[in-house]
Amino acid sequence: MKALHTALASVDFSHTSSLALDYAKKMTRRFEASLHLLRVVTDADVSPGTEVFLGFSEDTVQQKWVSEATTKLATLCPADEQAALRVQTTVEVGTPFVGIVRYARAHEVDLIVMGTHGRGAVQHLVLGSVAEQIVRQASCPVLTVRNPTHEFEAP
């Protein structure tokens, strides 16, 4: 088994994403690994409904989304935890599963940790699953966390 040096937590600011981040933090502490936090903001050009932002260009909307994501990412780990876990935060623009897989490959990530929403069959067929696409295409193991989580206990 390959050693865990770098873990990537894919963050979308949902409840399940927060639960997955908790797992990622615990694992990076246990293995003394570094933690990367990544938020992939959907490209405003392909986001349905972007035009409803009356009077705002797609570039302005996208800049706002990136700025908000950057601010939120900075609040996920207190300064002492950022130092202890060697946290790196990144916001990218694009298709979420593509951005996550590319980032993991480019940074030689050993484990991706992410929340999954557990959509029903019909929603899955219509919307697809970011988590499933990442599991299929990632070059490293992927830990998916859904709500409710299961805590591990020592025997």
N, C-alpha and C positions, 0 to 999 in steps of 0.2 A: 504494500500500500504506500502510495506517495505521501510524503509529509505535507502538513498543512502550513503553508507560509503566508498565503494571501487569501482572504475571503472577500467576496463581493456581496453586499446586500443591495438588492434592487429595491428601490423605494418609490412608492406611489402615494404615500401619505394616507393610505387606508388603514383600517384597524388591523387587517391581516398582515399588512406590510410592517406595522409596528410590532406585531408578535414575532414576525420573521426576524426583524432587526434585533429583538431580544435574544433569539437563538444565536444569531451571528455574533453578537457581543460576547455571549457566554463561551462560544466555541473559540473565538480569537483569544480570549483570556486564557482558556485552558491550554491551548496549543502555542501561546505566545506568538500569534500570527498578527499580521497587519490587517486592517479592515478598510475596505473601500466602500463608500456609499455612492450609489449612482441613481440619478433620476433622469430618465429619458422623456423629454417633453415632446409630445406629438407635434409634428410639423404643422403649422397653421395653414399651409396650403392644402393639406389633405384632411383637416379636421372639419367634420360636418358642422355647419352652423356658425363658422367663423364670421361670415358676412353679417351676422346679426349684431355685431359690435358696431353700431351705427357711428360713422365718422372716423373709424379707426382702420388703419391699413393692417394687412396681415403681419407686416414686419413689427408694427407697434404692439399688436396683440402677442406675438411670439416673444418679443423682448420682455413684455410684462410677465408672461408665463415663466420665462427663464429666470427673471429677477425674483419672482415669488418663490420658485423652487430653490434657488440658491439661498435665500433667506431661511426657508423652512429647514433645509438640510443642515444649516449651521446650528440649528437649535436642537438637533436630535441627540447630540452628545455634548455633555459639559466639557469645558476646557481640560480638566484633569483626565477625563476619560479619553478625550481625543489624543492626548499625549501618550497615555498608557497603551492604547490600542493602535497607535500610529495611524490614525484615521486620515483618509484622503477623501474629499468630497468632490464630485463632478456632476455637472448638469450638461446633458447633450440634447440635441434636437434631432428627431427622426422617428422611425418606426421603433417602438419599444423593444420587441424581441430582437431585431437586427442590431440595435444599439447595444443591448446587453451582451449579446453573443460576441460582437466585435470587441467591445471593451474587455471582456474576459480573456479573449485570445491575445489582444495587444498588451495586456498587463500580466499575462501568465498567471491568471487567477487559478487557485487550486480548488475552490468551492464557491458555487453561487447559492445564496440563500434568498428565498423570495416567498412572499405570500401568494396564496391562490384563493380565488373567490368561490370556487366550487359551483360554478353556474350549472343550471339544469341542462338536459340534453338539447332542447330546442335552442336555448341561448347559445350553447356551445357550437351548434351547427351554424348559426347565423353569425356569431361574433368571433368564433375561434377561441383559442386560449393562448395567451402570451406564455404562460408557464409551460404548457405542453410543447409549444414551438421551441422554447429554450431547452427543455429536456431533450428534445430530438436533435438539436443542432449544436449544443454546447460541447466543447472539447474537454470539459471537466465535470465532475459530479454536480448535481443540482439537488438542493434540499428545499422542498416546498412545504410551507406551513399553512394550515387552514384553521379556521375558527370552528369549534373550540380546539385549543392546542392540548397536547398531552405532555405533561411534565414527567421526566424520568426521575426515578428514585433509586437510590442505592439499596441493594438487598440487605 
